[in-house]
Amino acid sequence: MKKVSDKNSSPHKNRKNTARSQVAYWLVKQEPGDYPWSQFVADGKTEWTGVRNFQARANLAAMKVGDLVLYYHSNVGKEIVGVAKVTRTAAPDPTADEPGWLSVELRPVRALRQPVTLDQVKADPLLREMALVKQSRLSVMPVTASQYERILAISDSD
């Protein structure tokens, strides 16, 4: 289960126009002791459940099939470790005791070549404005296309 307590944040328009479709970028946070990237990869997909914050719920609702999602290990490690893809849009969360909460289905795409740490994010002029820094308790957040590309570039650098 991916139960996380969040503070409020608002989603922003982060869809990138392409010839084929519009892609948006997101970041989800998970404690590696509860559901590490390696388990996600072994499972092949997961239902992203347990989100109980209104802004995070709005972010889940905005996710579309094909959107790309950065996978962040919170608390221990504090690093972005992989990229996932949304494979099913928001539906009722089967773990919720009350109606209105949502989940999405995610599939792993690839591990980052090198994890990108929270310290690296905070040190980078483009990335330090991310919700990961500004709203650190939010578990599901939008990422701009330029932030997404910068994270991949940092990961791929030597």
N, C-alpha and C positions, 0 to 999 in steps of 0.2 A: 504494500500500500504506500502511496505517496502522499501522506498527510503532512501539510506544512502550514504554519501560521504566517500570514502576510499582513503588511500594511497596505493601504490603498495607493494606487497609481492609476493613471489613465492610459489606455492604449492610444497609440498614434498611428497615423497612416504610414505604413512601412512597406507597402507593396511596390515592387520594382517591376516596371513594364518591360516585357520582353516580347519578341515576335510571336512566341508560342503561347505564353500565358503570363499572368501576374503572379509573382512569388513574393511572399512576405517572410520575414526572418524573426525568430523568437529565441528566447533562452528559457530553459526550465532548470530548476534547481532540485537536487536530490542528495540526501546524505548518503555517502558511499557505504556506510554501515548498514543502511536499510535496503538500498537497491543500487549497487555500483554499476558503472558502465559495462564491466565484464559480464555481469549477470544479464543485463539488457541485451547484449550481443548474443549471449548463449540462448536467451529466450526467443530472439528473432523479432519480437514485437512486444508491446505492452499497452495496456489500457492505462492512461495517465489519470489516475483517480485520486481522491482524497483532498482536493483543493477546496479550502473552506474560507476563501477571502473573496469579496465581491469584485474587486478589480482583477484579480487573477482569473476569476470565473469569466469576466468580460473578455479577457485576453484569450481564454480557451474558446469562447464563442466566436471570436474573430478568426480563428485558425481555419485555413482551407487545405484541402488535399493538395499535396505537393509542396506546401510551405516547408522551409528548412528550419531546424531547431538545434541550437547549441545546447549541449548537455553539460551542466555544471555540477561538480561535486562540492557541496556546501559543508561547512563546519570543519571537516577533516579534509585537508588537501586544498580546498578553496581554489579550484582550477577548472577551466573549461577543458573537457577531455574528449568530446566527440561531437559528431553531427548526426542528427536524426531527421526523419521526414514524417510529416503528418500523412497518415494513410486513411483516416476516417475523421470526419468533422465531429463537432460537439454533439453529444448525446447525453441522456440522463446518466449520472454517475451511479453505478450499481452499489457502491459502498455507502451512499448517503442515507441518513436516517430521515431526512426531510426532502421534499421535492425542490427542484430548481438548481441543484448543483450539477455540474457538467464534467464530462471526461472526453478525451480524444484518444485515438489510437496512434502510437508512434512506432516507427521501425528504425533501427540503427542504419546509418549510411556508411560512416567510416569513423575510426578513431582519428583524433588529431595527431599529426606527426610528433609534435611535442605539446604537452598540455600548456595552456596559457593561464598563468596564475592571476589571482586577484591583484597582487602587487604590480604585475605587468600592466593590467588593465588600468589601475589607478595612475600609473606613471605615464601612460600614453595620452597625449592631448586630445585625440579623437575619442578614445574609449572612456576617459574619466567622466564623461557626461552620461554614460549608460545608466539605466535604472539599476543595474547590478551594483553600482556605486552609490547612486543617489537615493535609491529605495531598497536598501539591502535586504529587507525581510520579505520582499515580494518574490514569490516562487515561480511565476509565469509572467514573462515580460517581453515586450517588443524590442527588436534590435533593428537598427537601420541597415540598409544594404552596405553602406560604407563601413559601418562598424563590423558587420559580419565579415566583409572582405579583409579588413584590417586584422581581425583575429586569426583568420586563416593564414595571412601573410606572416604574422608573428610566429605562428605555429610551424610554418614551413621554413623559417629562417634558421640559420646555424649559429 
